[in-house]
Amino acid sequence: MNNLGDFLAMGGYGLYVWGSLGMCAAVVVAELVVIRLRRRLLVQEAGDERATGEPVA
């Protein structure tokens, strides 16, 4: 590996390697977003439940 181009090419497997890493990163980011949205929803539901005194179905 003499230069950056050789490193990125990964001996001809660069597209597979970098594509796989990119997909993993995208899934991790999506999971974090879903967790954050779900937490907001649960906190909001808990607040509604406390305000009314009745469980939300």
Secondary structure, DSSP 8 states (H G I E B T S, - for coil): --SHHHHHHGGGTHHHHHHHHHHHHHHHHHHHHHHHHHHHHHHHHHHHHHHHSS---
